[in-house]
Protein backbone atom coordinates (compact mmCIF):
# COMPACT_ATOMS: atom_id res chain seq x y z
CA UNK A 1 0.00 0.00 0.00
CA UNK A 2 2.90 2.35 0.76
CA UNK A 3 4.08 2.03 -2.85
CA UNK A 4 0.62 3.01 -4.12
CA UNK A 5 0.45 6.03 -1.79
CA UNK A 6 3.95 7.10 -2.85
CA UNK A 7 2.99 6.81 -6.51
CA UNK A 8 -0.12 8.94 -6.01
CA UNK A 9 1.93 11.57 -4.18
CA UNK A 10 4.35 11.72 -7.14
CA UNK A 11 1.61 12.74 -9.57
CA UNK A 12 1.00 16.28 -10.74
CA UNK A 13 -1.43 18.20 -8.58
CA UNK A 14 -4.45 17.92 -10.91
CA UNK A 15 -4.10 14.16 -11.37
CA UNK A 16 -3.28 13.62 -7.69
CA UNK A 17 -6.39 15.53 -6.59
CA UNK A 18 -8.59 13.61 -9.03
CA UNK A 19 -7.28 10.22 -7.92
CA UNK A 20 -7.47 11.09 -4.23
CA UNK A 21 -11.09 12.14 -4.73
CA UNK A 22 -11.88 9.00 -6.72
CA UNK A 23 -10.35 6.80 -4.00
CA UNK A 24 -11.60 8.94 -1.09
CA UNK A 25 -13.67 6.13 0.45
CA UNK A 26 -11.61 3.21 -0.84
CA UNK A 27 -11.09 0.56 1.86
CA UNK A 28 -7.62 -0.42 2.99
CA UNK A 29 -7.93 -3.87 1.42
CA UNK A 30 -8.45 -2.31 -2.02
CA UNK A 31 -5.37 -0.07 -1.72
CA UNK A 32 -3.39 -3.13 -0.64
CA UNK A 33 -4.72 -5.07 -3.65
CA UNK A 34 -3.52 -2.54 -6.23
CA UNK A 35 -0.48 -3.51 -8.27
CA UNK A 36 1.76 -0.97 -9.99
CA UNK A 37 2.29 -2.10 -13.58
CA UNK A 38 4.67 -0.55 -16.09
CA UNK A 39 4.10 -1.21 -19.79
CA UNK A 40 6.35 -0.27 -22.68
CA UNK A 41 5.23 1.81 -25.64
CA UNK A 42 3.34 -0.26 -28.20
CA UNK A 43 1.93 -2.81 -25.74
CA UNK A 44 -1.65 -3.96 -26.42
CA UNK A 45 -2.94 -4.65 -22.93
CA UNK A 46 -6.67 -4.95 -23.64
CA UNK A 47 -8.15 -6.76 -26.65
CA UNK A 48 -11.71 -6.20 -27.80
CA UNK A 49 -13.92 -9.20 -26.93
CA UNK A 50 -11.41 -10.59 -24.43
CA UNK A 51 -12.82 -11.55 -21.03
CA UNK A 52 -12.80 -8.69 -18.51
CA UNK A 53 -10.49 -9.76 -15.70
CA UNK A 54 -8.53 -6.62 -14.77
CA UNK A 55 -9.26 -2.94 -14.22
CA UNK A 56 -6.45 -0.55 -15.16
CA UNK A 57 -6.07 3.00 -13.84
CA UNK A 58 -3.76 5.02 -16.08
CA UNK A 59 -1.54 7.27 -13.96
CA UNK A 60 1.26 8.06 -16.41
CA UNK A 61 1.55 8.04 -20.21
CA UNK A 62 -0.83 7.97 -23.17
CA UNK A 63 -3.12 5.14 -24.32
CA UNK A 64 -4.92 4.90 -27.65
CA UNK A 65 -8.11 3.05 -28.54
CA UNK A 66 -8.22 1.32 -31.92
CA UNK A 67 -11.10 -0.07 -33.97
CA UNK A 68 -10.32 -2.71 -36.63
CA UNK A 69 -13.85 -3.52 -37.72
CA UNK A 70 -14.19 -1.11 -40.67
CA UNK A 71 -12.84 -3.00 -43.70
CA UNK A 72 -9.99 -4.23 -41.47
CA UNK A 73 -8.56 -0.68 -41.37
CA UNK A 74 -7.06 0.46 -38.07
CA UNK A 75 -8.83 3.57 -36.80
CA UNK A 76 -7.29 5.15 -33.68
CA UNK A 77 -10.46 6.87 -32.61
CA UNK A 78 -9.38 8.38 -29.31
CA UNK A 79 -6.49 8.86 -26.90
CA UNK A 80 -6.55 8.74 -23.12
CA UNK A 81 -4.45 10.70 -20.66
CA UNK A 82 -4.16 10.31 -16.86
CA UNK A 83 -6.30 9.75 -14.91
CA UNK A 84 -8.36 7.18 -16.85
CA UNK A 85 -9.95 3.92 -15.71
CA UNK A 86 -10.21 1.01 -18.16
CA UNK A 87 -12.58 -1.86 -17.43
CA UNK A 88 -14.93 0.16 -15.22
CA UNK A 89 -17.33 0.90 -18.07
CA UNK A 90 -17.73 -2.79 -18.82
CA UNK A 91 -18.47 -3.50 -15.15
CA UNK A 92 -21.05 -0.73 -14.85
CA UNK A 93 -22.77 -1.76 -18.09
CA UNK A 94 -22.79 -5.45 -17.18
CA UNK A 95 -20.46 -6.60 -19.96
CA UNK A 96 -18.23 -9.64 -19.54
CA UNK A 97 -16.03 -8.73 -22.52
CA UNK A 98 -13.88 -5.66 -23.15
CA UNK A 99 -15.46 -3.37 -25.74
CA UNK A 100 -12.33 -1.88 -27.34
CA UNK A 101 -8.67 -2.58 -28.06
CA UNK A 102 -6.21 -0.47 -26.06
CA UNK A 103 -2.50 0.05 -26.71
CA UNK A 104 0.11 2.15 -24.93
CA UNK A 105 1.24 5.01 -27.16
CA UNK A 106 4.05 5.88 -24.75
CA UNK A 107 5.61 4.07 -21.83
CA UNK A 108 2.85 3.93 -19.20
CA UNK A 109 2.22 3.20 -15.56
CA UNK A 110 -1.02 1.80 -14.20
CA UNK A 111 -2.64 0.86 -10.94
CA UNK A 112 -4.21 -2.54 -11.59
CA UNK A 113 -6.72 -4.58 -9.64
CA UNK A 114 -8.82 -7.62 -10.46
CA UNK A 115 -12.34 -7.08 -11.77
CA UNK A 116 -13.75 -9.01 -8.80
CA UNK A 117 -12.02 -6.75 -6.27
CA UNK A 118 -13.01 -3.63 -8.23
CA UNK A 119 -16.63 -4.84 -8.35
CA UNK A 120 -16.66 -5.53 -4.62
CA UNK A 121 -15.50 -1.94 -3.97
CA UNK A 122 -17.91 -0.31 -6.41
CA UNK A 123 -20.92 -2.12 -4.95
CA UNK A 124 -20.24 -0.52 -1.57
CA UNK A 125 -19.02 2.98 -2.53
CA UNK A 126 -21.65 5.25 -4.11
CA UNK A 127 -19.17 8.15 -4.28
CA UNK A 128 -16.81 6.14 -6.49
CA UNK A 129 -19.72 4.97 -8.66
CA UNK A 130 -20.92 8.54 -9.22
CA UNK A 131 -17.41 9.73 -10.07
CA UNK A 132 -17.01 6.88 -12.54
CA UNK A 133 -20.40 7.49 -14.16
CA UNK A 134 -19.56 11.20 -14.53
CA UNK A 135 -16.22 10.39 -16.19
CA UNK A 136 -17.89 7.92 -18.55
CA UNK A 137 -20.60 10.40 -19.50
CA UNK A 138 -18.08 13.15 -20.28
CA UNK A 139 -16.08 10.75 -22.45
CA UNK A 140 -19.13 9.51 -24.38
CA UNK A 141 -20.40 13.05 -25.04
CA UNK A 142 -16.98 14.17 -26.26
CA UNK A 143 -16.59 11.11 -28.47
CA UNK A 144 -19.98 11.62 -30.12
CA UNK A 145 -19.15 15.29 -30.77
CA UNK A 146 -15.82 14.38 -32.32
CA UNK A 147 -17.28 11.77 -34.64
CA UNK A 148 -20.07 14.15 -35.68
CA UNK A 149 -17.53 16.85 -36.50
CA UNK A 150 -15.41 14.46 -38.53
CA UNK A 151 -18.42 13.73 -40.76
CA UNK A 152 -18.33 17.31 -42.06
CA UNK A 153 -14.61 18.10 -42.00
CA UNK A 154 -12.15 17.25 -44.72
CA UNK A 155 -8.40 17.28 -45.25
CA UNK A 156 -6.46 19.80 -43.21
CA UNK A 157 -9.47 20.63 -41.00
CA UNK A 158 -9.46 17.09 -39.60
CA UNK A 159 -5.82 17.50 -38.61
CA UNK A 160 -6.55 20.90 -37.11
CA UNK A 161 -9.30 19.31 -34.98
CA UNK A 162 -7.04 16.46 -33.89
CA UNK A 163 -4.21 18.83 -32.96
CA UNK A 164 -6.60 21.05 -31.00
CA UNK A 165 -7.82 18.07 -29.00
CA UNK A 166 -4.29 16.81 -28.34
CA UNK A 167 -3.13 20.29 -27.30
CA UNK A 168 -6.05 20.64 -24.90
CA UNK A 169 -5.32 17.28 -23.29
CA UNK A 170 -1.51 17.22 -23.19
CA UNK A 171 -0.01 20.73 -23.45
CA UNK A 172 2.34 21.62 -20.63
CA UNK A 173 3.26 25.26 -19.92
CA UNK A 174 1.72 26.35 -23.21
CA UNK A 175 3.62 23.86 -25.38
CA UNK A 176 2.38 20.61 -26.92
CA UNK A 177 4.75 18.03 -28.40
CA UNK A 178 3.17 15.45 -30.70
CA UNK A 179 5.21 12.35 -31.44
CA UNK A 180 2.91 10.58 -33.87
CA UNK A 181 3.99 9.04 -37.16
CA UNK A 182 2.24 9.93 -40.39
CA UNK A 183 0.57 6.51 -40.19
CA UNK A 184 -0.66 7.34 -36.69
CA UNK A 185 -2.11 10.62 -37.95
CA UNK A 186 -3.72 8.74 -40.84
CA UNK A 187 -5.27 6.20 -38.47
CA UNK A 188 -6.59 8.99 -36.24
CA UNK A 189 -8.20 11.10 -38.97
CA UNK A 190 -9.28 8.66 -41.67
CA UNK A 191 -7.05 10.47 -44.18
CA UNK A 192 -4.55 8.64 -46.37
CA UNK A 193 -0.85 9.06 -45.55
CA UNK A 194 -0.29 11.05 -48.75
CA UNK A 195 -2.95 13.58 -47.72
CA UNK A 196 -1.53 13.76 -44.19
CA UNK A 197 1.95 14.54 -45.56
CA UNK A 198 0.57 17.29 -47.77
CA UNK A 199 -1.50 18.83 -44.97
CA UNK A 200 1.33 18.73 -42.41
CA UNK A 201 3.69 20.41 -44.87
CA UNK A 202 1.10 23.10 -45.58
CA UNK A 203 0.48 23.67 -41.87
CA UNK A 204 4.21 24.06 -41.24
CA UNK A 205 4.67 26.43 -44.20
CA UNK A 206 1.82 28.62 -42.94
CA UNK A 207 3.18 28.67 -39.39
CA UNK A 208 0.43 26.70 -37.66
CA UNK A 209 2.90 24.10 -36.39
CA UNK A 210 6.66 23.67 -36.00
CA UNK A 211 8.90 20.66 -36.44
CA UNK A 212 10.97 19.28 -33.58
CA UNK A 213 13.05 16.44 -34.89
CA UNK A 214 10.52 13.91 -36.19
CA UNK A 215 7.81 15.34 -33.99
CA UNK A 216 5.42 18.28 -34.17
CA UNK A 217 5.47 21.20 -31.76
CA UNK A 218 2.51 23.52 -31.15
CA UNK A 219 2.93 26.66 -29.07
CA UNK A 220 0.14 28.55 -27.33
CA UNK A 221 0.25 31.16 -30.12
CA UNK A 222 0.00 28.48 -32.81
CA UNK A 223 -2.86 26.79 -30.96
CA UNK A 224 -4.77 30.07 -30.89
CA UNK A 225 -4.15 30.49 -34.64
CA UNK A 226 -5.53 27.00 -35.29
CA UNK A 227 -8.59 27.80 -33.15
CA UNK A 228 -9.14 30.99 -35.14
CA UNK A 229 -8.85 29.11 -38.42
CA UNK A 230 -11.52 26.67 -37.25
CA UNK A 231 -13.79 29.25 -35.59
CA UNK A 232 -16.14 29.62 -38.55
CA UNK A 233 -16.43 25.84 -39.01
CA UNK A 234 -17.03 24.49 -35.52
CA UNK A 235 -18.39 25.66 -32.20
CA UNK A 236 -15.61 26.15 -29.66
CA UNK A 237 -17.76 24.27 -27.11
CA UNK A 238 -17.35 21.14 -29.25
CA UNK A 239 -13.61 21.04 -28.56
N, C-alpha and C positions, 0 to 999 in steps of 0.2 A: 504493500500500500504506500510505503514511503516513496518508492520510485514513481508511482503515479502522481502523488502530491507534488513531488519535485518537478516532474514534467509539466504539470499544469502551471506551476509557479514560473517556469521558464518562458511561457508563452507571452506574446504581446498583450498589452492591457485589454484590448477589445476582445480578443479570443479567450483570454483568461476569464474575463468577467462573464462572457457568454457560457463557458463551460462550467464555471462555478455556479451560475444560476441554474443551468440544466441539471446539475448534479446536487443541487442544494439539499434535497431530502434523501439522497441516495444512502442506503444502509451500508454499514461497514463491510458486510460480507460481499457486497457488489464491488466496492473499491478494491477489496483484496482479490477479487476474481479477475479484474482487468489485467490483460497482458499488453506490454508495450511491444509492438511489432514494427520493424523497419523493412520496407520493401524498396527495391531498386527501381529506377526509371524503366518503364516498358513492361512492368509485371501486370499480367491480367489476374486479378485476385477474386473477381466475381464473374461468373459466366451466366448469361441468360439461360433460364430454365434449369439451372442447377439447384439442388435442394438447399434451402435456407438453413444454415447451421451456425453461422457466426454473424455478429453485428460489429461493424467497424466504425470507429469514430476518428475521422481525419483531423489530426492536430498539426500537421506540417506537410507542405507540398501541394501538388495539384493533381487531381484525378479527372479523367475524361470518360464520358459515357458514349458508347458506340453502338449503332444499330446496323446489322448486316442483312436485314430482311428485304431491302429494296433492291431487287435484281442483283443480289450478292455484292452490292457496293457498300463500302464502309462509310458511314455517316457519323462523324463525331458531333453529336447534336448538343452537347453541353459540357461545361467544365465546372468542377467543384473546388472550392477553396475552404480552408479551415474556418469555422468548425462545421463539419458535415457528418451526418450519421447515415450509414448505409446498412440496410437490412431492417430498419425500423418501419419503413413504409410497408414492407411486405407483412410484418407482424400485425400492424394496425389494420391492414386491409384483409387479413386472414388468408394470405397466400403462403403456400408451402415452397414455392419456387421463386428464385430471384427474377426480377422483371427486366433487367438490363445487364449489359456487359460493361464492366468497369476496369480501367487500366490506369496505372500510375503514369502520369506525364512527366513527373520529376521524381527524384528520390522522395519517399514519403515516410511519415511516422503515423501510427494508428494506436488507439486504445481499442483492444478487442475483447469481446466477451461472448460466451455461447448464447445462442438464441434462447435456450431454455432459461438461463439466468437473467437475460434481458427481459424476457416475458414476465418472469416472476416479479421483477422490480416494477415494470410498467403497470402491472395489475394492482399494485398497492400504492402508487404514487401519482395522484391526479395532476400535480404540478408538472411533473415530467411529461405526462401524456399531453397536456395542453401546450407545452412548449414544443413538443414534437409535431403536433397537429398544426401549429402555427407555422413552423418551419416548412412543413410539407406544403401547406397551402400557398405560401409565398413562392416556393419553387414552381409549383404547378401553374400559378397565374403568370409568372415570368416566362415559363417555357411556352405557354400558349401564345403569349404576346409575341415572342420571338418568331415562332413558326408562322404566325399570321403576317408579320412584317416581311419575312422572307418570301412569301407568296407574291409580293408586289414590288420587291426590290431586285435589281439586276446588277451584274458586273461589279463595278467598283463600290456601289452603295452597299452591297452585302459585306464587303470587306470593311467598309467604314463602320457598319453596325457591329460587326464582330470585334473590331478594335476598340470601339466605344465600350462594349460590355467587358472586355478584358481589362481595359484601363480602370473602369469603375471598380472591378473586383480585386485587382492586384497591384495598382499603382502604389508606390511608396515614396513619400516626400515629393509628390508631383511628377514622378518619373515612372514609366511603365516599360519594362523590358520583355519582349515577346520572343521566345526561342522556339518557334514552330517552323517546321519545314514547309516547303511549298505544297507537298502532299498533304500535310496536316491542315493547311489553310484550305486546300481543295476539299478535303473530307468535312471540314467544318462549315463550308458555305455552299456546297453543291456545285461549285464552279470547276471547270477543268483546269489542270495545272498550267496550261498555256495561257488561259485567261487570267489566272492568279498572277503569273509572272508579269504580264502586261500591266495589270492594275497596280501591282506593287511598285513597278518602275515608274508609272505615272504619278503615284502618290509621293514617291521620293522626289521626283523632279519638281513637283509643285509644292514641296515643303511640308506636306502633311505628316510625314514620318521621316526618320533618319535611320541609317544603317549603323549597326554596332557589331562588327565582325560578320557572322552569319545571321545575326539576330536583327530585330527591329526595335527601335527605341522611339517612344512617344513622350514628349514633354507635356507639361500642363498647357503651354501655349498651343502646341499642335493639337492636343485633345480638344481645346476650345474651338480651334479652326475646323476640326472635323465635325463637331457639334453644329457649328454654324452652317456648314455645307449641307448637313442633313436636316436642318431646322424646317425647311419648307416641304419635307417629304415624310417626316414622322413627328409624332408628338413626343416631347421630351419626357413625359411621364411614362412612356413605353420603354424607356431605357433604364 
